[in-house]
Amino acid sequence: MAGREASSHFLLIHDIILLRYSMTNNDSKYKIIDKKDYQKYSLLSPFNEINQIPSQLYFYGNNNLLNKKNTKILCIIGSRKMTNYGKQAVDYLVSGLQNYNIIIISGLALGIDSEAHKAAIRYNIPTITFPGSGLDEEVLYPKTNIDLFENIIKENGAAISEYKPKEKSQMYFFPARNRLMAALSDLILVIEAEEKSGTQITARLALEYNKDVAIVPGSIFSAYSRGTAQLFKDGAYPVTSSEDIIDLLKLNDNKNIFEDLNNSNNKDLSNNTKQTHPLSEKEEAILNILKSPIHKDDLLDNQLLKSKNLSSIDILITLTELESKGFIKDNYGEIIRVK
């Protein structure tokens, strides 16, 4: 694959550049963690499962985040040229993740990355940033996000880098940094991505590491939807609600899908499908209506779905998700439930 070759090429050059740097800075405010000690921290232990493990890491901020057990790591990334739709999508999705054991990580870049950190802070969700430079504010990249960086630390977040604190950013550092985020994550969520971008590299690294990748569907007319559309074709999960994220991270123990597993007497079709395929509220609402084949136009005009505040766009997106999961079949506009 061209993506894998490109990312490997960047990483090899990155390793050569690291050998050229030897600095003698005062690193006292940063926690230095050697490779042999990664297994001591639940956050860092996934590094032992990948190639090209960083020899050491610099950690700055809330030390408690290193050992938050039973916590899922959600990586949110996307285009630096964020649209208003992308900004709204970040806020909408992150707002529903409060009170769950989640840490949101991202790369401090302009656009979606920055908005992910800001949303995490706004909704009191721990966040960790991975800048493509050292952690000292003198070299931090991008400079325009120094205030955001300070706010992340102030709000009990943290920052991680494999580069010495005063090591300036290099173009090869970014794909190398991306592998760290991909390795640590339980789920990578891509919100807006161009066809060829660093976001694509992160997502493809995640797939190589057998991590789940999800995308937010976008307009077919937008250049920032081409990357996410390609990831969807490659097997990424479509996400349109916070519930979708919670289901993918297997955090929603209170939903009926888990209660049904303990009910041995309930063998109907609806519960069986829920046991094997976690469904969002939107998906359940549509499946409940599909007791017999219904034309798509009639679904779009269904009063019960409208009463649940499902717009035509919501219904069309949810139908796409249900078809990708194998629950329905679209037979020339007639929607048929198959399981």
SERO-4910 file (N, C-alpha, C, O; in steps of 0.05 Angstrom, whole numbers):
BEGIN
 pado doro    nc1    nc2    nc3   cac1   cac2   cac3    cc1    cc2    cc3    oc1    oc2    oc3
  Met    A     17    -24      0      0      0      0     17     25      0     38     27     14
  Ala    A      9     44    -16     24     69    -17     25     83     10     45     94     17
  Gly    A      2     82     24      1     96     50     21     84     70     34     98     85
  Arg    A     23     57     70     41     44     89     70     50     82     87     56     99
  Glu    A     76     50     55    104     56     47    111     85     54    133     90     63
  Ala    A     92    103     50     98    131     56    103    135     86    122    149     94
  Ser    A     86    123    103     89    126    131    115    114    141    128    125    158
  Ser    A    122     90    130    147     77    138    171     94    130    190     96    145
  His    A    169    107    106    191    124     97    195    147    115    218    154    122
  Phe    A    173    160    123    175    183    142    187    174    168    204    189    179
  Leu    A    179    151    178    189    142    204    219    136    204    233    141    223
  Leu    A    228    125    181    257    119    179    273    144    179    294    146    192
  Ile    A    264    164    164    278    190    163    277    203    191    297    215    200
  His    A    255    200    204    251    211    231    272    199    250    284    214    266
  Asp    A    277    173    248    297    160    266    325    170    261    340    174    279
  Ile    A    331    175    235    357    186    228    361    214    240    382    220    251
  Ile    A    340    230    238    341    258    248    345    257    279    360    273    289
  Leu    A    331    239    292    334    238    322    362    233    330    371    243    351
  Leu    A    377    218    314    405    212    321    422    236    320    443    237    333
  Arg    A    414    257    305    430    281    302    427    300    325    443    318    329
  Tyr    A    406    295    342    401    314    363    412    305    390    407    282    399
  Ser    A    428    322    402    438    316    429    437    343    444    453    360    439
  Met    A    419    345    463    414    370    476    418    367    506    413    346    518
  Thr    A    426    389    519    430    388    548    413    409    561    422    429    571
  Asn    A    386    403    562    367    422    573    360    414    602    365    391    610
  Asn    A    350    433    617    339    427    643    311    415    640    292    430    635
  Asp    A    309    389    643    284    375    638    269    369    664    252    352    665
  Ser    A    276    383    686    266    376    712    235    376    715    224    361    730
  Lys    A    222    394    700    193    395    703    178    374    687    154    372    689
  Tyr    A    193    359    671    181    338    654    188    311    666    210    306    675
  Lys    A    168    294    665    173    266    674    184    251    650    171    249    629
  Ile    A    208    240    653    221    224    632    216    195    637    223    184    658
  Ile    A    203    182    618    196    153    621    211    137    600    208    141    576
  Asp    A    228    119    609    243    101    591    226     79    580    206     71    592
  Lys    A    235     68    557    220     47    544    215     23    562    193     11    561
  Lys    A    234     16    578    231     -8    595    209     -4    617    201    -23    629
  Asp    A    201     21    621    181     27    642    153     31    631    135     36    647
  Tyr    A    149     29    605    122     34    594    101     15    606     79     23    611
  Gln    A    110     -9    611     91    -29    621     81    -22    649     61    -34    658
  Lys    A     94     -4    662     85      4    689     60     22    688     47     25    709
  Tyr    A     55     33    665     33     52    663     12     42    643     18     34    621
  Ser    A    -13     41    652    -35     30    635    -38     46    610    -44     35    589
  Leu    A    -33     72    611    -35     89    587    -15     82    566    -21     82    542
  Leu    A     10     75    574     32     72    556     37     42    548     52     37    529
  Ser    A     25     24    562     31     -4    557     26    -13    528     39    -32    519
  Pro    A      7     -1    513      3    -10    485     28     -5    468     30    -18    446
  Phe    A     46     12    476     70     16    460     87     -9    457    101    -12    438
  Asn    A     84    -28    476     99    -52    474     90    -71    452    102    -91    447
  Glu    A     67    -64    439     56    -81    419     62    -71    391     52    -83    371
  Ile    A     77    -49    388     82    -39    361    112    -39    355    129    -41    373
  Asn    A    119    -35    329    147    -32    322    155     -3    325    138     14    329
  Gln    A    181      2    325    192     29    328    182     43    353    171     65    352
  Ile    A    185     29    375    177     41    401    196     64    408    220     61    405
  Pro    A    185     87    416    203    108    424    220    100    448    211     87    467
  Ser    A    246    108    447    264     99    468    257    112    495    263    101    516
  Gln    A    246    136    494    236    149    519    215    170    512    213    178    489
  Leu    A    200    177    532    179    197    528    182    219    549    191    214    571
  Tyr    A    174    243    542    172    265    560    143    270    566    127    274    548
  Phe    A    136    269    592    108    273    600    106    298    617    123    302    635
  Tyr    A     86    314    612     82    339    627     53    342    633     36    342    615
  Gly    A     46    345    659     19    349    667      9    331    689     24    324    707
  Asn    A    -16    322    687    -29    307    707    -19    278    707    -27    262    689
  Asn    A     -2    270    726      9    243    727    -12    221    731     -8    198    723
  Asn    A    -35    229    742    -57    209    746    -67    197    720    -78    175    720
  Leu    A    -64    212    698    -73    202    672    -57    178    662    -66    163    645
  Leu    A    -33    175    673    -16    152    665    -27    125    673    -22    105    661
  Asn    A    -43    126    695    -53    100    705    -83    101    712    -92     92    733
  Lys    A    -99    112    693   -128    111    696   -138     85    685   -141     81    661
  Lys    A   -143     66    703   -151     39    695   -181     40    686   -196     57    694
  Asn    A   -187     20    669   -215     18    658   -223     43    643   -246     51    642
  Thr    A   -203     56    631   -208     81    616   -202     76    586   -182     64    579
  Lys    A   -220     86    570   -216     84    541   -203    109    529   -208    131    539
  Ile    A   -187    105    509   -173    127    496   -185    133    469   -185    116    451
  Leu    A   -196    156    466   -209    165    441   -191    186    428   -187    207    440
  Cys    A   -182    180    404   -166    199    389   -183    213    368   -195    199    351
  Ile    A   -185    239    370   -201    254    351   -182    271    333   -167    287    344
  Ile    A   -183    267    308   -165    281    289   -181    289    264   -203    280    260
  Gly    A   -169    307    249   -182    315    224   -167    338    211   -144    343    217
  Ser    A   -181    351    193   -168    371    176   -160    396    192   -174    404    210
  Arg    A   -137    407    184   -129    433    196   -147    455    185   -151    475    199
  Lys    A   -158    451    161   -176    471    149   -205    465    156   -222    459    139
  Met    A   -210    465    182   -236    457    193   -259    474    182   -256    499    181
  Thr    A   -281    462    174   -305    477    166   -322    481    191   -318    469    212
  Asn    A   -343    498    188   -362    502    210   -376    476    217   -382    471    240
  Tyr    A   -381    459    196   -394    433    201   -376    416    218   -385    403    237
  Gly    A   -350    416    212   -331    400    229   -330    409    257   -330    393    276
  Lys    A   -330    436    261   -329    447    288   -355    439    304   -353    432    327
  Gln    A   -378    441    291   -403    433    304   -403    404    310   -414    395    331
  Ala    A   -392    387    292   -392    358    296   -376    351    321   -384    334    336
  Val    A   -352    364    324   -335    358    347   -351    365    373   -352    348    391
  Asp    A   -362    388    374   -377    396    399   -400    378    404   -405    370    427
  Tyr    A   -416    372    384   -439    355    387   -432    327    397   -445    316    415
  Leu    A   -411    315    386   -403    288    393   -390    287    421   -396    269    436
  Val    A   -372    306    427   -358    305    452   -377    312    475   -373    302    498
  Ser    A   -397    329    470   -415    337    492   -430    313    504   -438    314    527
  Gly    A   -433    292    489   -447    268    499   -429    248    512   -438    226    519
  Leu    A   -404    254    516   -385    235    528   -378    241    557   -361    229    568
  Gln    A   -392    261    568   -387    268    596   -394    244    614   -412    229    608
  Asn    A   -380    242    636   -385    222    657   -379    193    648   -387    174    661
  Tyr    A   -364    191    627   -354    164    619   -323    164    623   -311    185    623
  Asn    A   -313    140    627   -284    138    631   -269    139    605   -261    119    593
  Ile    A   -266    164    595   -253    169    569   -232    190    572   -235    209    587
  Ile    A   -210    186    558   -190    207    555   -189    213    525   -187    195    508
  Ile    A   -191    239    518   -190    247    490   -162    256    484   -150    273    498
  Ile    A   -150    245    463   -123    253    455   -124    264    427   -141    257    410
  Ser    A   -105    282    421   -103    294    394    -75    307    392    -58    305    409
  Gly    A    -71    321    369    -44    329    362    -38    359    364    -16    367    355
  Leu    A    -55    375    376    -51    403    380    -50    419    353    -46    443    354
  Ala    A    -54    406    331    -54    420    305    -78    439    304    -97    436    319
  Leu    A    -77    458    285    -99    476    280   -123    459    270   -119    437    260
  Gly    A   -147    470    272   -170    456    261   -182    436    280   -186    442    304
  Ile    A   -188    412    270   -203    392    286   -188    384    311   -200    381    332
  Asp    A   -161    381    310   -146    373    333   -150    393    356   -156    385    379
  Ser    A   -146    418    350   -149    439    371   -178    439    382   -182    442    406
  Glu    A   -197    436    364   -225    437    372   -231    413    390   -248    415    408
  Ala    A   -219    390    385   -223    367    402   -213    372    430   -227    365    450
  His    A   -189    384    433   -179    391    460   -197    411    473   -203    408    497
  Lys    A   -206    431    459   -223    452    471   -250    440    480   -259    447    501
  Ala    A   -261    423    464   -287    410    471   -283    393    496   -301    392    514
  Ala    A   -261    378    497   -256    361    521   -255    378    546   -266    371    567
  Ile    A   -240    401    544   -239    419    568   -266    430    574   -274    432    598
  Arg    A   -281    438    554   -308    449    557   -326    430    572   -343    439    588
  Tyr    A   -324    405    567   -342    385    578   -329    368    600   -338    346    606
  Asn    A   -307    378    611   -293    366    634   -285    337    629   -289    319    646
  Ile    A   -274    332    605   -263    306    598   -233    308    596   -223    326    583
  Pro    A   -218    291    610   -189    293    609   -178    292    580   -189    277    563
  Thr    A   -158    308    574   -147    308    547   -117    309    548   -105    322    565
  Ile    A   -104    295    529    -75    294    527    -68    302    499    -79    293    479
  Thr    A    -48    320    497    -39    329    470    -12    318    463      5    313    480
  Phe    A     -8    314    437     17    303    427     28    322    405     24    318    382
  Pro    A     41    343    414     52    362    394     75    349    378     89    331    387
  Gly    A     79    359    354    100    349    337    126    364    342    140    372    323
  Ser    A    133    367    367    157    382    375    163    375    404    149    359    416
  Gly    A    184    388    415    188    386    444    166    400    459    149    414    447
  Leu    A    165    397    485    143    408    501    148    436    512    130    448    523
  Asp    A    172    446    509    178    473    519    164    493    501    164    491    477
  Glu    A    152    514    514    136    533    499    153    549    479    143    560    460
  Glu    A    179    549    483    197    563    465    197    550    437    201    564    417
  Val    A    192    524    435    193    510    410    166    498    402    163    486    381
  Leu    A    146    500    420    120    487    416    109    495    389    109    518    380
  Tyr    A     97    475    375     86    480    349     57    469    348     52    447    357
  Pro    A     38    486    338     42    513    327     42    534    349     29    530    370
  Lys    A     55    556    345     58    577    365     31    588    373     26    596    396
  Thr    A     12    589    354    -14    600    359    -30    584    380    -50    594    390
  Asn    A    -21    560    386    -35    543    405    -22    542    433    -28    524    448
  Ile    A     -4    560    438      9    560    465    -12    564    487    -10    551    507
  Asp    A    -31    582    483    -52    586    503    -68    561    507    -75    554    530
  Leu    A    -74    547    486    -89    522    488    -73    501    503    -83    487    520
  Phe    A    -47    500    497    -29    481    510    -29    486    540    -32    468    557
  Glu    A    -26    512    548    -26    519    576    -53    512    590    -54    504    613
  Asn    A    -75    516    575   -101    510    586   -105    480    590   -118    472    609
  Ile    A    -94    464    572    -96    435    575    -82    426    601    -94    410    616
  Ile    A    -59    437    606    -44    430    631    -59    441    655    -61    427    675
  Lys    A    -68    465    653    -83    478    676   -108    462    683   -115    461    707
  Glu    A   -121    451    663   -146    436    668   -141    406    673   -158    390    666
  Asn    A   -118    400    685   -112    372    692   -109    353    669   -113    329    671
  Gly    A   -101    364    646    -94    348    624    -64    343    623    -50    346    643
  Ala    A    -53    335    600    -25    328    599    -15    331    570    -31    334    551
  Ala    A     11    330    567     24    330    541     46    309    540     59    303    560
  Ile    A     49    297    516     69    275    513     85    280    487     73    288    467
  Ser    A    111    277    489    128    279    465    152    260    468    161    255    491
  Glu    A    162    250    446    186    234    447    211    251    442    233    241    443
  Tyr    A    206    277    438    228    295    432    236    311    457    219    317    474
  Lys    A    261    317    458    271    333    481    257    359    482    249    370    462
  Pro    A    253    370    506    236    394    510    241    417    492    222    430    483
  Lys    A    266    423    485    272    446    468    278    438    438    290    453    424
  Glu    A    269    414    431    274    405    404    252    416    385    229    411    388
  Lys    A    262    431    365    243    444    347    230    424    328    241    403    322
  Ser    A    206    432    319    191    415    301    205    411    274    217    430    263
  Gln    A    203    387    263    212    381    236    189    368    221    171    356    234
  Met    A    188    370    195    166    359    180    162    329    184    140    319    182
  Tyr    A    184    315    190    183    286    193    173    278    220    166    255    225
  Phe    A    171    297    238    162    290    265    132    284    266    123    269    283
  Phe    A    117    295    248     88    293    249     78    264    244     62    254    259
  Pro    A     86    252    222     78    224    218     88    206    240     75    186    247
  Ala    A    112    212    251    122    196    273    105    200    298     99    181    312
  Arg    A     97    225    303     79    231    325     53    216    322     41    207    342
  Asn    A     43    215    297     17    202    292     17    173    300     -4    163    309
  Arg    A     40    160    298     40    131    305     36    128    335     25    107    344
  Leu    A     45    147    351     41    145    380     11    147    387      1    132    403
  Met    A     -3    166    374    -31    169    379    -47    144    370    -65    135    384
  Ala    A    -39    134    347    -53    110    336    -49     86    355    -67     71    360
  Ala    A    -25     83    365    -18     60    382    -33     61    409    -42     40    419
  Leu    A    -37     85    420    -49     87    447    -79     86    446    -92     80    466
  Ser    A    -91     91    423   -120     94    422   -135     68    421   -126     48    410
  Asp    A   -159     69    433   -178     47    430   -196     52    405   -206     33    393
  Leu    A   -200     78    399   -216     85    375   -205    111    364   -199    130    379
  Ile    A   -201    112    338   -193    136    324   -217    147    309   -229    133    292
  Leu    A   -225    172    315   -248    184    302   -238    206    284   -225    225    293
  Val    A   -244    204    258   -235    223    238   -259    241    231   -280    232    222
  Ile    A   -255    267    235   -276    287    228   -264    306    207   -249    324    214
  Glu    A   -272    302    183   -262    317    160   -233    311    154   -215    314    170
  Ala    A   -228    302    129   -201    295    121   -200    297     90   -218    287     76
  Glu    A   -179    310     80   -175    310     52   -164    283     43   -157    266     59
  Glu    A   -164    279     17   -157    253      6   -128    245     13   -124    221     19
  Lys    A   -110    264     13    -82    258     21    -75    277     44    -73    301     40
  Ser    A    -71    265     67    -66    282     91    -53    266    113    -52    241    112
  Gly    A    -43    280    133    -31    267    156    -52    251    171    -46    231    184
  Thr    A    -77    261    170    -99    246    183   -102    218    171   -106    199    186
  Gln    A    -99    216    145   -100    190    131    -78    172    141    -82    148    145
  Ile    A    -54    183    146    -31    167    156    -38    156    183    -34    132    188
  Thr    A    -49    172    201    -56    163    228    -76    141    226    -74    120    240
  Ala    A    -97    145    210   -118    125    208   -108     99    197   -116     77    206
  Arg    A    -91    100    177    -80     75    165    -61     61    184    -60     37    185
  Leu    A    -46     76    200    -29     64    220    -47     50    241    -40     28    250
  Ala    A    -69     63    248    -87     50    267    -98     24    257   -100      4    272
  Leu    A   -105     23    231   -115     -2    219    -93    -23    220    -99    -47    225
  Glu    A    -68    -15    215    -46    -34    217    -42    -45    245    -34    -68    249
  Tyr    A    -48    -28    265    -46    -36    293    -72    -50    303    -74    -55    327
  Asn    A    -90    -56    285   -115    -69    292   -132    -53    311   -146    -63    329
  Lys    A   -132    -26    307   -149     -8    323   -174     -2    307   -174     -2    283
  Asp    A   -195      4    321   -220     13    308   -217     41    298   -207     59    312
  Val    A   -227     46    274   -228     72    262   -256     80    255   -271     63    244
  Ala    A   -264    104    262   -291    113    255   -289    140    241   -270    155    244
  Ile    A   -310    147    226   -311    172    212   -338    185    216   -358    172    221
  Val    A   -338    212    213   -363    227    212   -370    232    183   -354    245    169
  Pro    A   -392    222    173   -400    227    145   -401    257    139   -410    273    156
  Gly    A   -394    264    115   -395    292    107   -408    295     80   -416    276     68
  Ser    A   -409    320     71   -421    325     45   -405    313     22   -380    315     22
  Ile    A   -419    302      3   -405    291    -21   -393    313    -38   -377    307    -56
  Phe    A   -401    338    -33   -390    360    -48   -366    373    -36   -354    391    -47
  Ser    A   -358    364    -12   -336    376      2   -310    361     -2   -310    336      0
  Ala    A   -289    375     -7   -262    363     -9   -254    350     17   -237    332     17
  Tyr    A   -265    360     39   -257    350     66   -273    325     73   -270    315     96
  Ser    A   -289    315     55   -303    290     59   -291    267     44   -298    244     47
  Arg    A   -272    273     26   -261    252      9   -244    233     24   -245    209     19
  Gly    A   -229    243     43   -212    225     60   -229    207     78   -224    183     80
  Thr    A   -250    219     90   -268    202    107   -284    182     91   -288    160     99
  Ala    A   -292    190     66   -306    172     49   -289    148     42   -299    125     41
  Gln    A   -263    152     37   -245    131     30   -241    112     54   -240     88     51
  Leu    A   -239    124     78   -236    108    102   -261     90    107   -259     67    116
  Phe    A   -284    102    101   -309     86    103   -308     62     84   -316     40     92
  Lys    A   -299     66     60   -296     44     41   -277     23     50   -279      0     44
  Asp    A   -257     32     66   -236     14     76   -246     -1    101   -231    -17    112
  Gly    A   -270      6    111   -280     -9    134   -285      8    159   -292     -4    180
  Ala    A   -280     34    158   -285     51    182   -315     52    189   -332     50    171
  Tyr    A   -321     55    214   -348     56    223   -359     85    220   -345    104    226
  Pro    A   -384     88    210   -395    114    209   -406    122    236   -419    106    250
  Val    A   -402    146    245   -411    156    271   -427    181    267   -419    200    253
  Thr    A   -451    182    278   -468    205    276   -479    214    304   -494    233    305
  Ser    A   -470    201    325   -479    209    351   -459    200    372   -442    183    367
  Ser    A   -461    212    396   -443    204    418   -448    175    425   -430    160    433
  Glu    A   -473    166    423   -480    138    429   -464    119    412   -457     97    421
  Asp    A   -460    126    387   -444    109    369   -416    105    380   -405     83    380
  Ile    A   -404    127    390   -377    126    401   -377    109    426   -359     92    430
  Ile    A   -396    113    443   -398     98    468   -401     68    462   -389     51    476
  Asp    A   -417     61    442   -421     33    435   -394     21    424   -387     -1    431
  Leu    A   -381     36    407   -355     26    396   -334     22    417   -318      4    415
  Leu    A   -335     39    438   -316     36    460   -325     17    481   -311     11    500
  Lys    A   -349      6    477   -361    -14    495   -363     -3    524   -356    -16    543
  Leu    A   -372     22    526   -374     35    552   -403     36    563   -406     41    587
  Asn    A   -422     30    546   -450     34    555   -462      9    567   -478     -5    555
  Asp    A   -454      3    592   -463    -21    606   -492    -19    613   -504    -40    620
  Asn    A   -504      4    612   -532      7    621   -552      4    599   -576      4    604
  Lys    A   -542      1    574   -561     -2    552   -574    -29    552   -564    -49    563
  Asn    A   -597    -31    539   -612    -56    538   -597    -78    524   -602   -102    530
  Ile    A   -578    -71    507   -564    -92    492   -548   -110    512   -544   -133    506
  Phe    A   -539    -98    534   -525   -114    554   -544   -127    574   -538   -149    584
  Glu    A   -566   -115    579   -586   -127    597   -597   -152    583   -603   -172    597
  Asp    A   -601   -151    557   -612   -174    542   -594   -198    544   -604   -221    543
  Leu    A   -568   -194    547   -549   -217    549   -555   -234    574   -549   -257    574
  Asn    A   -566   -221    594   -571   -235    619   -600   -246    620   -607   -259    640
  Asn    A   -615   -242    599   -643   -251    599   -646   -275    581   -650   -272    557
  Ser    A   -642   -299    592   -641   -323    576   -668   -331    564   -670   -346    545
  Asn    A   -690   -319    574   -717   -326    565   -725   -309    541   -745   -315    528
  Asn    A   -710   -288    535   -718   -269    514   -703   -276    489   -679   -268    487
  Lys    A   -716   -289    470   -702   -299    446   -711   -286    420   -706   -296    399
  Asp    A   -726   -264    422   -738   -252    398   -716   -240    380   -693   -236    389
  Leu    A   -723   -234    356   -704   -224    336   -691   -198    344   -667   -195    341
  Ser    A   -707   -180    355   -696   -154    362   -674   -156    382   -653   -144    379
  Asn    A   -678   -172    403   -658   -175    424   -633   -190    414   -611   -183    422
  Asn    A   -638   -209    397   -615   -224    386   -596   -206    370   -572   -209    372
  Thr    A   -608   -189    354   -591   -171    338   -577   -151    356   -555   -143    350
  Lys    A   -590   -143    378   -577   -124    396   -553   -136    410   -534   -123    416
  Gln    A   -555   -163    415   -533   -176    429   -508   -175    413   -486   -173    424
  Thr    A   -510   -178    386   -487   -180    370   -479   -154    356   -456   -150    348
  His    A   -498   -135    354   -493   -110    341   -504    -87    357   -528    -82    355
  Pro    A   -488    -73    373   -498    -50    388   -512    -30    369   -500    -22    349
  Leu    A   -535    -21    377   -551     -3    360   -554     24    374   -557     26    398
  Ser    A   -554     45    358   -560     71    369   -590     74    371   -605     58    361
  Glu    A   -598     95    385   -627    100    388   -640    105    361   -663     96    356
  Lys    A   -626    119    343   -637    124    316   -641     98    301   -661     94    288
  Glu    A   -621     80    303   -623     54    289   -646     38    300   -661     25    284
  Glu    A   -649     37    326   -671     22    338   -698     33    330   -716     18    324
  Ala    A   -700     60    329   -726     72    321   -734     64    293   -757     58    288
  Ile    A   -715     63    275   -721     56    247   -727     26    245   -746     18    231
  Leu    A   -711      9    258   -716    -19    257   -743    -27    268   -756    -45    258
  Asn    A   -752    -13    289   -778    -18    300   -801    -13    281   -823    -25    283
  Ile    A   -797      5    262   -817     11    242   -817     -9    219   -838    -13    207
  Leu    A   -794    -21    214   -791    -39    191   -800    -67    197   -786    -87    192
  Lys    A   -825    -70    207   -837    -97    211   -845   -109    184   -848   -133    182
  Ser    A   -848    -92    165   -854   -100    137   -840    -80    119   -834    -58    127
  Pro    A   -834    -88     94   -820    -70     75   -834    -43     73   -859    -41     71
  Ile    A   -818    -21     73   -828      6     71   -811     21     50   -787     18     50
  His    A   -824     37     33   -809     52     14   -794     75     29   -804     86     48
  Lys    A   -771     81     19   -754    101     31   -768    128     34   -765    141     55
  Asp    A   -784    136     14   -798    161     16   -818    162     39   -821    182     52
  Asp    A   -831    139     44   -850    137     66   -835    139     93   -846    150    112
  Leu    A   -811    128     94   -795    130    119   -787    159    124   -788    169    147
  Leu    A   -780    173    103   -772    201    106   -795    218    116   -790    239    128
  Asp    A   -819    209    110   -843    225    118   -857    213    142   -880    221    149
  Asn    A   -844    193    155   -857    179    178   -860    198    202   -841    209    211
  Gln    A   -885    200    212   -890    219    233   -878    210    260   -870    227    276
  Leu    A   -876    184    264   -864    174    289   -834    181    290   -824    190    311
  Leu    A   -820    179    268   -792    186    267   -789    216    270   -770    226    283
  Lys    A   -807    231    258   -806    260    261   -811    268    290   -798    288    300
  Ser    A   -828    254    304   -833    260    332   -808    255    350   -806    266    372
  Lys    A   -790    238    339   -765    233    354   -743    251    344   -719    247    350
  Asn    A   -751    273    330   -732    293    321   -711    282    301   -689    292    300
  Leu    A   -720    262    285   -702    252    264   -708    266    238   -730    264    227
  Ser    A   -688    281    228   -692    295    203   -688    276    180   -680    253    184
  Ser    A   -694    285    156   -690    268    132   -661    260    129   -655    237    122
  Ile    A   -643    278    135   -614    272    134   -607    251    154   -592    232    148
  Asp    A   -618    254    179   -613    233    200   -622    206    191   -607    186    194
  Ile    A   -645    205    179   -657    179    170   -639    167    148   -634    143    148
  Leu    A   -631    183    128   -615    173    106   -588    162    116   -579    141    107
  Ile    A   -575    177    134   -550    168    145   -553    143    161   -537    124    159
  Thr    A   -574    141    177   -579    118    193   -585     93    176   -577     71    182
  Leu    A   -600     97    154   -605     75    135   -579     64    124   -576     40    120
  Thr    A   -561     83    117   -535     74    107   -520     57    128   -507     37    121
  Glu    A   -521     66    153   -507     51    174   -520     24    178   -505      4    180
  Leu    A   -546     22    178   -560     -3    181   -554    -22    159   -551    -47    163
  Glu    A   -552    -11    134   -546    -28    111   -517    -39    113   -512    -62    106
  Ser    A   -499    -21    122   -471    -30    125   -467    -51    146   -449    -68    144
  Lys    A   -485    -51    166   -483    -71    188   -499    -96    181   -498   -116    196
  Gly    A   -513    -96    158   -527   -120    150   -555   -123    160   -567   -145    159
  Phe    A   -567   -101    171   -594   -103    183   -616    -99    162   -637   -111    165
  Ile    A   -610    -84    141   -631    -78    122   -620    -81     94   -595    -83     89
  Lys    A   -638    -82     74   -631    -83     46   -647    -62     31   -672    -60     36
  Asp    A   -634    -47     14   -648    -27     -2   -653    -38    -29   -635    -41    -45
  Asn    A   -678    -46    -35   -686    -58    -60   -700    -38    -78   -724    -36    -78
  Tyr    A   -684    -22    -92   -694     -1   -110   -713     18    -95   -735     25   -105
  Gly    A   -705     27    -71   -720     46    -56   -738     33    -35   -747     47    -16
  Glu    A   -743      7    -37   -759     -7    -17   -740    -18      5   -722    -33     -1
  Ile    A   -744     -9     30   -727    -17     52   -737    -42     65   -760    -43     74
  Ile    A   -721    -63     65   -729    -89     76   -710    -96     99   -686    -95     97
  Arg    A   -722   -103    121   -706   -112    144   -700   -142    140   -717   -158    135
  Val    A   -674   -148    142   -665   -176    137   -657   -191    162   -654   -215    162
  Lys    A   -654   -176    185   -648   -189    210   -655   -171    233   -651   -179    256
***
